[in-house]
Amino acid sequence: MHLRLRLADLAIRWRFKRHAHRPVDVTWARTRIGRPLWMRRVVTPRIEREVVRLDTHEVEVLRPPGHASAPLERAVLYVHGGGYIACSPSTHRPLTARLAREWRALTVVPDYRLAPEHPFPAGRDDVLRTWRWMLEHVGLDPAEVVWAGDSAGGGLALAAALACDEAGLPRPAAIVAFSPWADLACTGASLQENAHRCAMFVPAQLEAVARLYAGDASPNDPGVSPLHASLESLPPLLLHVGTDELLRDDTVRLAARARDAGVPVEYRAWPGVPHVWQFLAGFLPEARESLDLAEAFVRRHAPARTGVGVPDTTRIAGTETRVPHA
């Protein structure tokens, strides 16, 4: 483990792992994750953004600066992580703003409803509502749109994509998932094998949070845990994970099952990296490598289209639009 990776591991252990054995406190998690705010502001690239109110939730729309002179090339629906109980477009803006700029993408991030107040299927349904809104107001061919997500957001992206047929919606061109939480039954061997190696979580913590999201549903329900679904309808997948994560086997098994179902899969595992290390692209070379591979995957599966449309949100009936000042 090189010095930067060691420093990242120590910092994450101090911030998260030392609290991991306490009972799950949703309010604490929502307050703690994403702090300190000054650091988020320092590492977030300059981006243009606005917020649109849909029926059940808001969506954040990101555009790279100067998109009028350098037209956007594609669109991305990004689903943030946070264990299905925490985080928001704001906590994930350091990563989503970077993707919007590097991928030259109109990037839409749903502020989906969280458990335990809104258990399954609320979050998955909000992703589908966001997708429907994009199709109606951005004016893109679905084959030119990529979905992406991290951790619980990667699981939600997969679950929503599997529900597209039933919802009468087309599937996206491809899905990028960073350390997706795809098995809320928590049956992966890595939960025990990596209990000490993982810098962020302990198994009991994931099991408790999984129960909050599943609600009255079984954690084995394919809508809750896409690992247990029939996967043949998925588009091409890019799956990245760390070998020391509790969720390692969610990704390993998902890659294997998707390939067996005939889905094109690009899978890569990195030794020693923390959960969703892509946030550290300005510090860790492994994060930069992961994002570079993801960008190449996106460009192969959603080729550049000159002049992707920007939704005129001020004319969308039934929504409330505001342009934040920062």
KABEL-V866010 format. One record per backbone hydrogen bond with DSSP energy under -1.0 kcal/mol. NH is the residue of the N-H (numbers start at 1). CO is the residue of the C=O. Records with the same first field share a line. If there is no record, write none. Layout:
BEGIN
NH=CO / CO
END
This chain:
BEGIN
6=2
7=3
8=4
9=5
10=6
11=7
12=8
13=9
14=10
15=11
16=12
18=13
19=16
20=17
22=19
29=25
30=26
31=27
32=28
33=29
35=32
40=36
41=37
42=38
43=39
44=40
48=63
50=61
51=322
52=59
53=320
54=57
59=52
60=109
61=50
62=107
63=48
67=64
70=66
73=104
74=104
75=144
76=106
77=146
78=108
79=148
85=82
86=82
92=88
93=90
96=92
97=93
99=95
100=96
101=97
102=98
103=99
105=100
106=74
107=62
108=76
109=60
111=58
112=110
115=84
118=114
120=213
122=119
125=121
126=122
127=123
128=124
129=125
130=126
131=127
132=128
133=129
134=130
135=131
136=132
137=133
138=134
144=141
145=142
146=75
147=174
148=77
149=176
150=79
151=178
153=150
155=151
156=152
157=153
158=154
159=155
160=156
161=157
162=158
164=161
167=163
168=165
169=164
173=145
175=236
176=147
177=238
178=149
179=240
181=151
182=180
186=183
191=188
192=189
193=189
194=190
195=192
198=194
206=202
207=203
208=204
209=205
210=206
211=207
212=208
213=209
214=210
215=211
217=214
221=218
224=221
225=221
227=182
228=225
229=226
234=231
237=264
238=175
239=266
240=177
241=268
243=270
245=242
248=245
251=247
252=248
253=249
254=250
255=251
256=252
257=253
258=254
259=255
260=256
261=257
262=259
263=258
266=237
268=239
270=241
277=274
279=276
280=277
281=278
283=280
284=280
288=284
289=285
290=286
291=287
292=288
293=289
294=290
295=291
296=292
297=293
298=294
299=295
300=296
301=297
302=298
305=73
308=72
313=311
315=312
316=313
319=316
322=51
END
